Amino acid sequence: MTITEKIANAKKRIGELETLIKYWNDTEQCETKIVDFSIKIEKKVA
């Protein structure tokens, strides 16, 4: 995995964490809410 790929993965994780933080903050105001995360599975061959 190259440094560019590592940076892209880190940015993706940061975005997911920011979404979770926003969700948790919003749950204090709302009773129920659904968060939709798209999951992408990459197959890599060594």
Order of alpha helices (4+ residues) and beta strands (2+ residues): alpha
